[in-house]
Amino acid sequence: MLINYPFSRKSEHIVSEYISGNQILAFPTETIYGLGGNAFSKNVVDRIFSIKDRPRNKPLPLLITTEWLHRLCKWNDSRINNLIEVFWPGPLTLILECKHDLPEHLKNNSGTLAVRFSSSHAVQRLVEIGECPIIGTSANRSGFPACSSAKKVETQLKDQVDLVIDGGETSGNLASTIVNCLTEPFKIVRNGIISSTDLNQICEVQQ
């Protein structure tokens, strides 16, 4: 199924049903189209790994709001606060220590989560409508090009996605920058839109 963003009242109801029904969604972010669904659903996580043919040792990132951040993760480091203040909402994913009471399927072996507060209004609305964090990996098979439009998502993933949200063409730029905040100093795990130069103006971050 395909619906357009911005949502109408009717389409918001449809989106809510798909998220609560643990279905797989594709949606526009500020960079590329994402693939996700209710992060608390093990079925959603399992299906996304299968759709992407993604190795299980590569955990899936979560799209959140700051409210969810404090419910999912814990830290005591002012550098993390500074990165959040400067770059969120935006294309920066942070690897943080997760709280112990989270579902096992969300945790990786090191007890961390990769989280991002996206500047995409569509993503923010999905988190609000679903009342849950949203899995937010790129909408493509591993090793295939990232998708910058709903049409490209449908062409590449076909009927494996339950709901495609068409928000028009995205920038198609680099994905989000990923920073591991559990190393000393912090370390860039994946280069993206936010450069190491920009990050190092806030705190020391190694390549």
Secondary structure in CASP SS format (residue, H / E / C, confidence):
PFRMAT SS
TARGET T0000
AUTHOR 0000-0000-0000
METHOD secondary structure of the structure
MODEL  1
M C 1.00
L E 1.00
I E 1.00
N E 1.00
Y C 1.00
P C 1.00
F C 1.00
S C 1.00
R H 1.00
K H 1.00
S H 1.00
E H 1.00
H H 1.00
I H 1.00
V H 1.00
S H 1.00
E H 1.00
Y H 1.00
I H 1.00
S H 1.00
G C 1.00
N C 1.00
Q C 1.00
I C 1.00
L E 1.00
A E 1.00
F E 1.00
P E 1.00
T C 1.00
E C 1.00
T C 1.00
I C 1.00
Y E 1.00
G E 1.00
L E 1.00
G E 1.00
G C 1.00
N E 1.00
A C 1.00
F C 1.00
S C 1.00
K H 1.00
N H 1.00
V H 1.00
V H 1.00
D H 1.00
R H 1.00
I H 1.00
F H 1.00
S H 1.00
I H 1.00
K H 1.00
D C 1.00
R C 1.00
P C 1.00
R C 1.00
N C 1.00
K C 1.00
P C 1.00
L C 1.00
P C 1.00
L E 1.00
L E 1.00
I C 1.00
T C 1.00
T H 1.00
E H 1.00
W H 1.00
L H 1.00
H H 1.00
R H 1.00
L H 1.00
C E 1.00
K E 1.00
W C 1.00
N C 1.00
D C 1.00
S H 1.00
R H 1.00
I H 1.00
N H 1.00
N H 1.00
L H 1.00
I H 1.00
E H 1.00
V H 1.00
F H 1.00
W C 1.00
P C 1.00
G C 1.00
P C 1.00
L E 1.00
T E 1.00
L E 1.00
I E 1.00
L E 1.00
E E 1.00
C E 1.00
K C 1.00
H C 1.00
D C 1.00
L C 1.00
P C 1.00
E H 1.00
H H 1.00
L H 1.00
K C 1.00
N C 1.00
N C 1.00
S C 1.00
G C 1.00
T E 1.00
L E 1.00
A E 1.00
V E 1.00
R E 1.00
F C 1.00
S C 1.00
S C 1.00
S C 1.00
H H 1.00
A H 1.00
V H 1.00
Q H 1.00
R H 1.00
L H 1.00
V H 1.00
E H 1.00
I H 1.00
G H 1.00
E C 1.00
C C 1.00
P C 1.00
I E 1.00
I E 1.00
G C 1.00
T E 1.00
S E 1.00
A C 1.00
N C 1.00
R C 1.00
S C 1.00
G C 1.00
F C 1.00
P C 1.00
A C 1.00
C C 1.00
S C 1.00
S C 1.00
A H 1.00
K H 1.00
K H 1.00
V H 1.00
E H 1.00
T H 1.00
Q H 1.00
L H 1.00
K H 1.00
D H 1.00
Q H 1.00
V C 1.00
D C 1.00
L E 1.00
V E 1.00
I E 1.00
D E 1.00
G C 1.00
G C 1.00
E C 1.00
T C 1.00
S C 1.00
G C 1.00
N C 1.00
L C 1.00
A C 1.00
S C 1.00
T E 1.00
I E 1.00
V E 1.00
N E 1.00
C C 1.00
L C 1.00
T C 1.00
E C 1.00
P C 1.00
F E 1.00
K E 1.00
I E 1.00
V E 1.00
R E 1.00
N C 1.00
G C 1.00
I C 1.00
I C 1.00
S C 1.00
S H 1.00
T H 1.00
D H 1.00
L H 1.00
N H 1.00
Q C 1.00
I C 1.00
C C 1.00
E C 1.00
V E 1.00
Q E 1.00
Q C 1.00
END
